């Protein structure tokens, strides 16, 4: 399985929790109670978007189509501090 990194924009919601969107995955909108939960939901939705594209013969978003196995992967992750 190839892996690719995508950019997420995570914003706090007025009513609590967070919402994530991605310039790399059009249509991706994920909401969660914490940043970690929001990222996990975004990962799952991105996989579902890829599966749907492949199943229906639609092109993958360019950021996802460039996945190449092997080589280094740069990842930015959130770390909670108080």
PDB file of N, CA, C and O in Angstrom:
ATOM      1  N   UNK A   1       0.842  -1.170   0.000  1.00  0.00           N
ATOM      2  CA  UNK A   1       0.000   0.000   0.000  1.00  0.00           C
ATOM      3  C   UNK A   1       0.892   1.239   0.000  1.00  0.00           C
ATOM      4  O   UNK A   1       1.770   1.373   0.852  1.00  0.00           O
ATOM      5  N   UNK A   2       0.670   2.137  -0.945  1.00  0.00           N
ATOM      6  CA  UNK A   2       1.414   3.393  -1.007  1.00  0.00           C
ATOM      7  C   UNK A   2       0.798   4.393  -0.037  1.00  0.00           C
ATOM      8  O   UNK A   2      -0.395   4.342   0.263  1.00  0.00           O
ATOM      9  N   UNK A   3       1.629   5.289   0.437  1.00  0.00           N
ATOM     10  CA  UNK A   3       1.136   6.346   1.310  1.00  0.00           C
ATOM     11  C   UNK A   3       1.543   7.682   0.733  1.00  0.00           C
ATOM     12  O   UNK A   3       2.593   7.808   0.103  1.00  0.00           O
ATOM     13  N   UNK A   4       0.717   8.665   0.950  1.00  0.00           N
ATOM     14  CA  UNK A   4       0.984  10.029   0.505  1.00  0.00           C
ATOM     15  C   UNK A   4       0.540  10.969   1.615  1.00  0.00           C
ATOM     16  O   UNK A   4      -0.390  10.657   2.359  1.00  0.00           O
ATOM     17  N   UNK A   5       1.184  12.093   1.729  1.00  0.00           N
ATOM     18  CA  UNK A   5       0.757  13.071   2.722  1.00  0.00           C
ATOM     19  C   UNK A   5      -0.128  14.110   2.044  1.00  0.00           C
ATOM     20  O   UNK A   5       0.055  14.436   0.871  1.00  0.00           O
ATOM     21  N   UNK A   6      -1.081  14.619   2.801  1.00  0.00           N
ATOM     22  CA  UNK A   6      -1.942  15.693   2.312  1.00  0.00           C
ATOM     23  C   UNK A   6      -1.926  16.818   3.342  1.00  0.00           C
ATOM     24  O   UNK A   6      -1.641  16.598   4.519  1.00  0.00           O
ATOM     25  N   UNK A   7      -2.230  18.005   2.887  1.00  0.00           N
ATOM     26  CA  UNK A   7      -2.358  19.134   3.790  1.00  0.00           C
ATOM     27  C   UNK A   7      -3.766  19.161   4.358  1.00  0.00           C
ATOM     28  O   UNK A   7      -4.741  18.933   3.642  1.00  0.00           O
ATOM     29  N   UNK A   8      -3.862  19.442   5.648  1.00  0.00           N
ATOM     30  CA  UNK A   8      -5.156  19.649   6.290  1.00  0.00           C
ATOM     31  C   UNK A   8      -5.177  21.040   6.889  1.00  0.00           C
ATOM     32  O   UNK A   8      -4.182  21.506   7.443  1.00  0.00           O
ATOM     33  N   UNK A   9      -6.302  21.689   6.775  1.00  0.00           N
ATOM     34  CA  UNK A   9      -6.528  22.952   7.479  1.00  0.00           C
ATOM     35  C   UNK A   9      -7.535  22.638   8.574  1.00  0.00           C
ATOM     36  O   UNK A   9      -8.675  22.267   8.292  1.00  0.00           O
ATOM     37  N   UNK A  10      -7.112  22.788   9.826  1.00  0.00           N
ATOM     38  CA  UNK A  10      -7.962  22.458  10.963  1.00  0.00           C
ATOM     39  C   UNK A  10      -8.328  23.742  11.683  1.00  0.00           C
ATOM     40  O   UNK A  10      -7.462  24.529  12.065  1.00  0.00           O
ATOM     41  N   UNK A  11      -9.621  23.938  11.859  1.00  0.00           N
ATOM     42  CA  UNK A  11     -10.110  25.150  12.507  1.00  0.00           C
ATOM     43  C   UNK A  11     -11.024  24.780  13.671  1.00  0.00           C
ATOM     44  O   UNK A  11     -11.784  23.815  13.586  1.00  0.00           O
ATOM     45  N   UNK A  12     -10.950  25.551  14.764  1.00  0.00           N
ATOM     46  CA  UNK A  12     -11.872  25.303  15.874  1.00  0.00           C
ATOM     47  C   UNK A  12     -13.286  25.758  15.496  1.00  0.00           C
ATOM     48  O   UNK A  12     -13.465  26.731  14.764  1.00  0.00           O
ATOM     49  N   UNK A  13     -14.266  25.048  16.003  1.00  0.00           N
ATOM     50  CA  UNK A  13     -15.663  25.404  15.793  1.00  0.00           C
ATOM     51  C   UNK A  13     -16.169  26.196  16.987  1.00  0.00           C
ATOM     52  O   UNK A  13     -15.759  25.934  18.118  1.00  0.00           O
ATOM     53  N   UNK A  14     -17.049  27.155  16.757  1.00  0.00           N
ATOM     54  CA  UNK A  14     -17.601  27.969  17.846  1.00  0.00           C
ATOM     55  C   UNK A  14     -18.300  27.115  18.898  1.00  0.00           C
ATOM     56  O   UNK A  14     -18.237  27.412  20.091  1.00  0.00           O
ATOM     57  N   UNK A  15     -18.966  26.054  18.452  1.00  0.00           N
ATOM     58  CA  UNK A  15     -19.716  25.198  19.377  1.00  0.00           C
ATOM     59  C   UNK A  15     -18.848  24.121  20.026  1.00  0.00           C
ATOM     60  O   UNK A  15     -19.348  23.271  20.763  1.00  0.00           O
ATOM     61  N   UNK A  16     -17.548  24.164  19.748  1.00  0.00           N
ATOM     62  CA  UNK A  16     -16.624  23.162  20.281  1.00  0.00           C
ATOM     63  C   UNK A  16     -16.239  22.168  19.212  1.00  0.00           C
ATOM     64  O   UNK A  16     -16.987  21.956  18.258  1.00  0.00           O
ATOM     65  N   UNK A  17     -15.102  21.567  19.359  1.00  0.00           N
ATOM     66  CA  UNK A  17     -14.610  20.625  18.375  1.00  0.00           C
ATOM     67  C   UNK A  17     -13.869  21.335  17.261  1.00  0.00           C
ATOM     68  O   UNK A  17     -13.567  22.526  17.346  1.00  0.00           O
ATOM     69  N   UNK A  18     -13.583  20.571  16.209  1.00  0.00           N
ATOM     70  CA  UNK A  18     -12.762  21.073  15.109  1.00  0.00           C
ATOM     71  C   UNK A  18     -13.314  20.587  13.783  1.00  0.00           C
ATOM     72  O   UNK A  18     -14.018  19.580  13.719  1.00  0.00           O
ATOM     73  N   UNK A  19     -12.983  21.321  12.718  1.00  0.00           N
ATOM     74  CA  UNK A  19     -13.324  20.910  11.368  1.00  0.00           C
ATOM     75  C   UNK A  19     -12.054  20.962  10.528  1.00  0.00           C
ATOM     76  O   UNK A  19     -11.254  21.890  10.649  1.00  0.00           O
ATOM     77  N   UNK A  20     -11.880  19.953   9.676  1.00  0.00           N
ATOM     78  CA  UNK A  20     -10.719  19.890   8.795  1.00  0.00           C
ATOM     79  C   UNK A  20     -11.182  19.873   7.343  1.00  0.00           C
ATOM     80  O   UNK A  20     -12.147  19.197   6.987  1.00  0.00           O
ATOM     81  N   UNK A  21     -10.469  20.632   6.517  1.00  0.00           N
ATOM     82  CA  UNK A  21     -10.650  20.602   5.071  1.00  0.00           C
ATOM     83  C   UNK A  21      -9.252  20.439   4.469  1.00  0.00           C
ATOM     84  O   UNK A  21      -8.250  20.565   5.172  1.00  0.00           O
ATOM     85  N   UNK A  22      -9.192  20.161   3.170  1.00  0.00           N
ATOM     86  CA  UNK A  22      -7.899  19.962   2.540  1.00  0.00           C
ATOM     87  C   UNK A  22      -7.880  20.551   1.140  1.00  0.00           C
ATOM     88  O   UNK A  22      -8.768  20.276   0.333  1.00  0.00           O
ATOM     89  N   UNK A  23      -6.854  21.372   0.847  1.00  0.00           N
ATOM     90  CA  UNK A  23      -6.713  21.848  -0.531  1.00  0.00           C
ATOM     91  C   UNK A  23      -6.293  20.713  -1.466  1.00  0.00           C
ATOM     92  O   UNK A  23      -6.430  20.832  -2.683  1.00  0.00           O
ATOM     93  N   UNK A  24      -5.784  19.621  -0.910  1.00  0.00           N
ATOM     94  CA  UNK A  24      -5.332  18.479  -1.706  1.00  0.00           C
ATOM     95  C   UNK A  24      -6.439  17.492  -2.043  1.00  0.00           C
ATOM     96  O   UNK A  24      -6.318  16.721  -2.995  1.00  0.00           O
ATOM     97  N   UNK A  25      -7.523  17.514  -1.263  1.00  0.00           N
ATOM     98  CA  UNK A  25      -8.623  16.555  -1.457  1.00  0.00           C
ATOM     99  C   UNK A  25      -9.938  17.335  -1.512  1.00  0.00           C
ATOM    100  O   UNK A  25     -10.587  17.525  -0.483  1.00  0.00           O
ATOM    101  N   UNK A  26     -10.336  17.787  -2.703  1.00  0.00           N
ATOM    102  CA  UNK A  26     -11.583  18.532  -2.820  1.00  0.00           C
ATOM    103  C   UNK A  26     -12.763  17.751  -2.247  1.00  0.00           C
ATOM    104  O   UNK A  26     -12.908  16.555  -2.497  1.00  0.00           O
ATOM    105  N   UNK A  27     -13.592  18.433  -1.487  1.00  0.00           N
ATOM    106  CA  UNK A  27     -14.771  17.806  -0.905  1.00  0.00           C
ATOM    107  C   UNK A  27     -14.544  17.207   0.465  1.00  0.00           C
ATOM    108  O   UNK A  27     -15.503  16.788   1.114  1.00  0.00           O
ATOM    109  N   UNK A  28     -13.307  17.152   0.927  1.00  0.00           N
ATOM    110  CA  UNK A  28     -13.026  16.585   2.245  1.00  0.00           C
ATOM    111  C   UNK A  28     -13.426  17.578   3.330  1.00  0.00           C
ATOM    112  O   UNK A  28     -12.914  18.697   3.381  1.00  0.00           O
ATOM    113  N   UNK A  29     -14.341  17.158   4.193  1.00  0.00           N
ATOM    114  CA  UNK A  29     -14.741  17.930   5.372  1.00  0.00           C
ATOM    115  C   UNK A  29     -14.898  16.927   6.509  1.00  0.00           C
ATOM    116  O   UNK A  29     -15.739  16.030   6.445  1.00  0.00           O
ATOM    117  N   UNK A  30     -14.086  17.084   7.548  1.00  0.00           N
ATOM    118  CA  UNK A  30     -14.124  16.162   8.680  1.00  0.00           C
ATOM    119  C   UNK A  30     -14.293  16.950   9.966  1.00  0.00           C
ATOM    120  O   UNK A  30     -13.610  17.954  10.172  1.00  0.00           O
ATOM    121  N   UNK A  31     -15.190  16.512  10.829  1.00  0.00           N
ATOM    122  CA  UNK A  31     -15.399  17.155  12.128  1.00  0.00           C
ATOM    123  C   UNK A  31     -15.116  16.163  13.240  1.00  0.00           C
ATOM    124  O   UNK A  31     -15.451  14.983  13.136  1.00  0.00           O
ATOM    125  N   UNK A  32     -14.487  16.658  14.318  1.00  0.00           N
ATOM    126  CA  UNK A  32     -14.205  15.815  15.465  1.00  0.00           C
ATOM    127  C   UNK A  32     -14.170  16.624  16.745  1.00  0.00           C
ATOM    128  O   UNK A  32     -14.165  17.854  16.720  1.00  0.00           O
ATOM    129  N   UNK A  33     -14.146  15.915  17.869  1.00  0.00           N
ATOM    130  CA  UNK A  33     -14.122  16.580  19.176  1.00  0.00           C
ATOM    131  C   UNK A  33     -12.740  17.100  19.525  1.00  0.00           C
ATOM    132  O   UNK A  33     -12.613  18.076  20.265  1.00  0.00           O
ATOM    133  N   UNK A  34     -11.700  16.458  19.002  1.00  0.00           N
ATOM    134  CA  UNK A  34     -10.325  16.885  19.258  1.00  0.00           C
ATOM    135  C   UNK A  34      -9.590  16.957  17.923  1.00  0.00           C
ATOM    136  O   UNK A  34     -10.086  16.481  16.901  1.00  0.00           O
ATOM    137  N   UNK A  35      -8.408  17.554  17.946  1.00  0.00           N
ATOM    138  CA  UNK A  35      -7.617  17.614  16.717  1.00  0.00           C
ATOM    139  C   UNK A  35      -7.256  16.206  16.266  1.00  0.00           C
ATOM    140  O   UNK A  35      -7.339  15.896  15.077  1.00  0.00           O
ATOM    141  N   UNK A  36      -6.859  15.356  17.198  1.00  0.00           N
ATOM    142  CA  UNK A  36      -6.481  13.983  16.843  1.00  0.00           C
ATOM    143  C   UNK A  36      -7.660  13.246  16.217  1.00  0.00           C
ATOM    144  O   UNK A  36      -7.504  12.592  15.186  1.00  0.00           O
ATOM    145  N   UNK A  37      -8.822  13.346  16.824  1.00  0.00           N
ATOM    146  CA  UNK A  37     -10.008  12.679  16.269  1.00  0.00           C
ATOM    147  C   UNK A  37     -10.334  13.231  14.883  1.00  0.00           C
ATOM    148  O   UNK A  37     -10.683  12.472  13.979  1.00  0.00           O
ATOM    149  N   UNK A  38     -10.222  14.526  14.715  1.00  0.00           N
ATOM    150  CA  UNK A  38     -10.511  15.157  13.426  1.00  0.00           C
ATOM    151  C   UNK A  38      -9.553  14.652  12.350  1.00  0.00           C
ATOM    152  O   UNK A  38      -9.977  14.366  11.230  1.00  0.00           O
ATOM    153  N   UNK A  39      -8.265  14.540  12.681  1.00  0.00           N
ATOM    154  CA  UNK A  39      -7.273  14.019  11.732  1.00  0.00           C
ATOM    155  C   UNK A  39      -7.585  12.568  11.379  1.00  0.00           C
ATOM    156  O   UNK A  39      -7.496  12.186  10.212  1.00  0.00           O
ATOM    157  N   UNK A  40      -7.948  11.756  12.371  1.00  0.00           N
ATOM    158  CA  UNK A  40      -8.270  10.354  12.108  1.00  0.00           C
ATOM    159  C   UNK A  40      -9.487  10.237  11.185  1.00  0.00           C
ATOM    160  O   UNK A  40      -9.505   9.406  10.278  1.00  0.00           O
ATOM    161  N   UNK A  41     -10.488  11.062  11.419  1.00  0.00           N
ATOM    162  CA  UNK A  41     -11.679  11.049  10.555  1.00  0.00           C
ATOM    163  C   UNK A  41     -11.303  11.484   9.147  1.00  0.00           C
ATOM    164  O   UNK A  41     -11.771  10.898   8.171  1.00  0.00           O
ATOM    165  N   UNK A  42     -10.457  12.512   9.032  1.00  0.00           N
ATOM    166  CA  UNK A  42     -10.016  12.988   7.716  1.00  0.00           C
ATOM    167  C   UNK A  42      -9.252  11.896   6.967  1.00  0.00           C
ATOM    168  O   UNK A  42      -9.412  11.748   5.755  1.00  0.00           O
ATOM    169  N   UNK A  43      -8.423  11.130   7.681  1.00  0.00           N
ATOM    170  CA  UNK A  43      -7.700  10.016   7.049  1.00  0.00           C
ATOM    171  C   UNK A  43      -8.677   8.980   6.502  1.00  0.00           C
ATOM    172  O   UNK A  43      -8.533   8.518   5.371  1.00  0.00           O
ATOM    173  N   UNK A  44      -9.663   8.623   7.305  1.00  0.00           N
ATOM    174  CA  UNK A  44     -10.649   7.642   6.869  1.00  0.00           C
ATOM    175  C   UNK A  44     -11.461   8.122   5.677  1.00  0.00           C
ATOM    176  O   UNK A  44     -11.712   7.359   4.744  1.00  0.00           O
ATOM    177  N   UNK A  45     -11.873   9.384   5.705  1.00  0.00           N
ATOM    178  CA  UNK A  45     -12.641   9.934   4.590  1.00  0.00           C
ATOM    179  C   UNK A  45     -11.801  10.002   3.319  1.00  0.00           C
ATOM    180  O   UNK A  45     -12.303   9.752   2.223  1.00  0.00           O
ATOM    181  N   UNK A  46     -10.526  10.338   3.468  1.00  0.00           N
ATOM    182  CA  UNK A  46      -9.651  10.385   2.299  1.00  0.00           C
ATOM    183  C   UNK A  46      -9.539   8.999   1.667  1.00  0.00           C
ATOM    184  O   UNK A  46      -9.583   8.869   0.444  1.00  0.00           O
ATOM    185  N   UNK A  47      -9.393   7.960   2.498  1.00  0.00           N
ATOM    186  CA  UNK A  47      -9.365   6.595   1.960  1.00  0.00           C
ATOM    187  C   UNK A  47     -10.657   6.268   1.215  1.00  0.00           C
ATOM    188  O   UNK A  47     -10.625   5.639   0.157  1.00  0.00           O
ATOM    189  N   UNK A  48     -11.788   6.695   1.765  1.00  0.00           N
ATOM    190  CA  UNK A  48     -13.077   6.427   1.113  1.00  0.00           C
ATOM    191  C   UNK A  48     -13.193   7.184  -0.209  1.00  0.00           C
ATOM    192  O   UNK A  48     -13.752   6.662  -1.174  1.00  0.00           O
ATOM    193  N   UNK A  49     -12.672   8.406  -0.259  1.00  0.00           N
ATOM    194  CA  UNK A  49     -12.683   9.171  -1.507  1.00  0.00           C
ATOM    195  C   UNK A  49     -11.842   8.458  -2.561  1.00  0.00           C
ATOM    196  O   UNK A  49     -12.252   8.359  -3.718  1.00  0.00           O
ATOM    197  N   UNK A  50     -10.664   7.958  -2.169  1.00  0.00           N
ATOM    198  CA  UNK A  50      -9.809   7.216  -3.104  1.00  0.00           C
ATOM    199  C   UNK A  50     -10.535   5.966  -3.588  1.00  0.00           C
ATOM    200  O   UNK A  50     -10.556   5.695  -4.788  1.00  0.00           O
ATOM    201  N   UNK A  51     -11.130   5.201  -2.674  1.00  0.00           N
ATOM    202  CA  UNK A  51     -11.853   3.985  -3.052  1.00  0.00           C
ATOM    203  C   UNK A  51     -12.972   4.301  -4.028  1.00  0.00           C
ATOM    204  O   UNK A  51     -13.180   3.569  -4.996  1.00  0.00           O
ATOM    205  N   UNK A  52     -13.698   5.397  -3.779  1.00  0.00           N
ATOM    206  CA  UNK A  52     -14.799   5.778  -4.659  1.00  0.00           C
ATOM    207  C   UNK A  52     -14.291   6.156  -6.053  1.00  0.00           C
ATOM    208  O   UNK A  52     -14.882   5.763  -7.059  1.00  0.00           O
ATOM    209  N   UNK A  53     -13.202   6.915  -6.110  1.00  0.00           N
ATOM    210  CA  UNK A  53     -12.629   7.292  -7.403  1.00  0.00           C
ATOM    211  C   UNK A  53     -12.220   6.045  -8.188  1.00  0.00           C
ATOM    212  O   UNK A  53     -12.522   5.923  -9.375  1.00  0.00           O
ATOM    213  N   UNK A  54     -11.535   5.124  -7.517  1.00  0.00           N
ATOM    214  CA  UNK A  54     -11.079   3.912  -8.191  1.00  0.00           C
ATOM    215  C   UNK A  54     -12.254   3.055  -8.644  1.00  0.00           C
ATOM    216  O   UNK A  54     -12.245   2.509  -9.747  1.00  0.00           O
ATOM    217  N   UNK A  55     -13.262   2.940  -7.789  1.00  0.00           N
ATOM    218  CA  UNK A  55     -14.436   2.116  -8.106  1.00  0.00           C
ATOM    219  C   UNK A  55     -15.210   2.664  -9.300  1.00  0.00           C
ATOM    220  O   UNK A  55     -15.727   1.897 -10.112  1.00  0.00           O
ATOM    221  N   UNK A  56     -15.290   3.990  -9.410  1.00  0.00           N
ATOM    222  CA  UNK A  56     -16.085   4.609 -10.465  1.00  0.00           C
ATOM    223  C   UNK A  56     -15.263   5.054 -11.673  1.00  0.00           C
ATOM    224  O   UNK A  56     -15.805   5.621 -12.621  1.00  0.00           O
ATOM    225  N   UNK A  57     -13.959   4.799 -11.638  1.00  0.00           N
ATOM    226  CA  UNK A  57     -13.117   5.182 -12.765  1.00  0.00           C
ATOM    227  C   UNK A  57     -12.849   6.673 -12.853  1.00  0.00           C
ATOM    228  O   UNK A  57     -12.454   7.174 -13.906  1.00  0.00           O
ATOM    229  N   UNK A  58     -13.060   7.387 -11.750  1.00  0.00           N
ATOM    230  CA  UNK A  58     -12.804   8.827 -11.730  1.00  0.00           C
ATOM    231  C   UNK A  58     -11.329   9.075 -11.438  1.00  0.00           C
ATOM    232  O   UNK A  58     -10.682   8.259 -10.780  1.00  0.00           O
ATOM    233  N   UNK A  59     -10.789  10.198 -11.925  1.00  0.00           N
ATOM    234  CA  UNK A  59      -9.385  10.490 -11.627  1.00  0.00           C
ATOM    235  C   UNK A  59      -9.201  10.837 -10.149  1.00  0.00           C
ATOM    236  O   UNK A  59     -10.068  11.454  -9.529  1.00  0.00           O
ATOM    237  N   UNK A  60      -8.067  10.434  -9.602  1.00  0.00           N
ATOM    238  CA  UNK A  60      -7.730  10.817  -8.234  1.00  0.00           C
ATOM    239  C   UNK A  60      -7.311  12.280  -8.200  1.00  0.00           C
ATOM    240  O   UNK A  60      -6.769  12.793  -9.180  1.00  0.00           O
ATOM    241  N   UNK A  61      -7.556  12.954  -7.082  1.00  0.00           N
ATOM    242  CA  UNK A  61      -7.001  14.300  -6.947  1.00  0.00           C
ATOM    243  C   UNK A  61      -5.484  14.233  -7.154  1.00  0.00           C
ATOM    244  O   UNK A  61      -4.857  13.265  -6.723  1.00  0.00           O
ATOM    245  N   UNK A  62      -4.879  15.239  -7.803  1.00  0.00           N
ATOM    246  CA  UNK A  62      -3.441  15.195  -8.112  1.00  0.00           C
ATOM    247  C   UNK A  62      -2.547  14.870  -6.917  1.00  0.00           C
ATOM    248  O   UNK A  62      -1.572  14.135  -7.071  1.00  0.00           O
ATOM    249  N   UNK A  63      -2.850  15.390  -5.745  1.00  0.00           N
ATOM    250  CA  UNK A  63      -2.019  15.131  -4.566  1.00  0.00           C
ATOM    251  C   UNK A  63      -2.027  13.651  -4.191  1.00  0.00           C
ATOM    252  O   UNK A  63      -1.049  13.147  -3.638  1.00  0.00           O
ATOM    253  N   UNK A  64      -3.112  12.960  -4.486  1.00  0.00           N
ATOM    254  CA  UNK A  64      -3.213  11.540  -4.161  1.00  0.00           C
ATOM    255  C   UNK A  64      -2.662  10.669  -5.284  1.00  0.00           C
ATOM    256  O   UNK A  64      -2.191   9.559  -5.035  1.00  0.00           O
ATOM    257  N   UNK A  65      -2.717  11.157  -6.497  1.00  0.00           N
ATOM    258  CA  UNK A  65      -2.242  10.385  -7.647  1.00  0.00           C
ATOM    259  C   UNK A  65      -0.726  10.267  -7.676  1.00  0.00           C
ATOM    260  O   UNK A  65      -0.190   9.390  -8.355  1.00  0.00           O
ATOM    261  N   UNK A  66      -0.021  11.139  -6.947  1.00  0.00           N
ATOM    262  CA  UNK A  66       1.441  11.107  -6.996  1.00  0.00           C
ATOM    263  C   UNK A  66       2.052  10.150  -5.966  1.00  0.00           C
ATOM    264  O   UNK A  66       3.263  10.173  -5.748  1.00  0.00           O
ATOM    265  N   UNK A  67       1.242   9.327  -5.346  1.00  0.00           N
ATOM    266  CA  UNK A  67       1.746   8.383  -4.335  1.00  0.00           C
ATOM    267  C   UNK A  67       2.710   7.402  -4.992  1.00  0.00           C
ATOM    268  O   UNK A  67       2.375   6.738  -5.973  1.00  0.00           O
ATOM    269  N   UNK A  68       3.893   7.329  -4.439  1.00  0.00           N
ATOM    270  CA  UNK A  68       4.890   6.395  -4.947  1.00  0.00           C
ATOM    271  C   UNK A  68       5.473   5.626  -3.766  1.00  0.00           C
ATOM    272  O   UNK A  68       5.948   6.235  -2.808  1.00  0.00           O
ATOM    273  N   UNK A  69       5.441   4.294  -3.823  1.00  0.00           N
ATOM    274  CA  UNK A  69       5.992   3.536  -2.714  1.00  0.00           C
ATOM    275  C   UNK A  69       7.508   3.725  -2.611  1.00  0.00           C
ATOM    276  O   UNK A  69       8.190   3.963  -3.608  1.00  0.00           O
ATOM    277  N   UNK A  70       8.003   3.615  -1.405  1.00  0.00           N
ATOM    278  CA  UNK A  70       9.432   3.771  -1.159  1.00  0.00           C
ATOM    279  C   UNK A  70       9.801   5.234  -0.973  1.00  0.00           C
ATOM    280  O   UNK A  70       9.016   6.128  -1.289  1.00  0.00           O
ATOM    281  N   UNK A  71      10.974   5.465  -0.469  1.00  0.00           N
ATOM    282  CA  UNK A  71      11.434   6.832  -0.270  1.00  0.00           C
ATOM    283  C   UNK A  71      10.875   7.433   1.005  1.00  0.00           C
ATOM    284  O   UNK A  71       9.971   6.876   1.627  1.00  0.00           O
ATOM    285  N   UNK A  72      11.426   8.579   1.387  1.00  0.00           N
ATOM    286  CA  UNK A  72      10.997   9.210   2.638  1.00  0.00           C
ATOM    287  C   UNK A  72       9.615   9.843   2.523  1.00  0.00           C
ATOM    288  O   UNK A  72       9.181  10.223   1.436  1.00  0.00           O
ATOM    289  N   UNK A  73       8.940   9.949   3.643  1.00  0.00           N
ATOM    290  CA  UNK A  73       7.637  10.596   3.730  1.00  0.00           C
ATOM    291  C   UNK A  73       7.733  11.681   4.783  1.00  0.00           C
ATOM    292  O   UNK A  73       8.092  11.405   5.928  1.00  0.00           O
ATOM    293  N   UNK A  74       7.417  12.908   4.411  1.00  0.00           N
ATOM    294  CA  UNK A  74       7.388  14.013   5.365  1.00  0.00           C
ATOM    295  C   UNK A  74       5.984  14.136   5.921  1.00  0.00           C
ATOM    296  O   UNK A  74       5.018  14.216   5.162  1.00  0.00           O
ATOM    297  N   UNK A  75       5.863  14.153   7.243  1.00  0.00           N
ATOM    298  CA  UNK A  75       4.565  14.208   7.901  1.00  0.00           C
ATOM    299  C   UNK A  75       4.585  15.298   8.956  1.00  0.00           C
ATOM    300  O   UNK A  75       5.538  15.413   9.725  1.00  0.00           O
ATOM    301  N   UNK A  76       3.534  16.094   8.987  1.00  0.00           N
ATOM    302  CA  UNK A  76       3.339  17.073  10.046  1.00  0.00           C
ATOM    303  C   UNK A  76       2.206  16.573  10.922  1.00  0.00           C
ATOM    304  O   UNK A  76       1.118  16.289  10.422  1.00  0.00           O
ATOM    305  N   UNK A  77       2.444  16.460  12.228  1.00  0.00           N
ATOM    306  CA  UNK A  77       1.423  15.948  13.125  1.00  0.00           C
ATOM    307  C   UNK A  77       1.182  16.931  14.266  1.00  0.00           C
ATOM    308  O   UNK A  77       2.096  17.653  14.664  1.00  0.00           O
ATOM    309  N   UNK A  78      -0.031  16.966  14.790  1.00  0.00           N
ATOM    310  CA  UNK A  78      -0.301  17.832  15.934  1.00  0.00           C
ATOM    311  C   UNK A  78       0.160  17.167  17.238  1.00  0.00           C
ATOM    312  O   UNK A  78       0.046  15.953  17.403  1.00  0.00           O
ATOM    313  N   UNK A  79       0.670  17.969  18.138  1.00  0.00           N
ATOM    314  CA  UNK A  79       1.054  17.493  19.468  1.00  0.00           C
ATOM    315  C   UNK A  79       0.457  18.445  20.473  1.00  0.00           C
ATOM    316  O   UNK A  79       0.780  19.633  20.467  1.00  0.00           O
ATOM    317  N   UNK A  80      -0.418  17.943  21.347  1.00  0.00           N
ATOM    318  CA  UNK A  80      -1.057  18.783  22.353  1.00  0.00           C
ATOM    319  C   UNK A  80      -0.099  19.154  23.478  1.00  0.00           C
ATOM    320  O   UNK A  80       0.632  18.304  23.986  1.00  0.00           O
ATOM    321  N   UNK A  81      -0.105  20.407  23.859  1.00  0.00           N
ATOM    322  CA  UNK A  81       0.688  20.875  24.993  1.00  0.00           C
ATOM    323  C   UNK A  81      -0.195  21.767  25.849  1.00  0.00           C
ATOM    324  O   UNK A  81      -1.151  22.364  25.353  1.00  0.00           O
ATOM    325  N   UNK A  82       0.123  21.856  27.124  1.00  0.00           N
ATOM    326  CA  UNK A  82      -0.657  22.711  28.019  1.00  0.00           C
ATOM    327  C   UNK A  82       0.241  23.658  28.748  1.00  0.00           C
ATOM    328  O   UNK A  82      -0.232  24.462  29.551  1.00  0.00           O
TER     329      UNK A  82
END
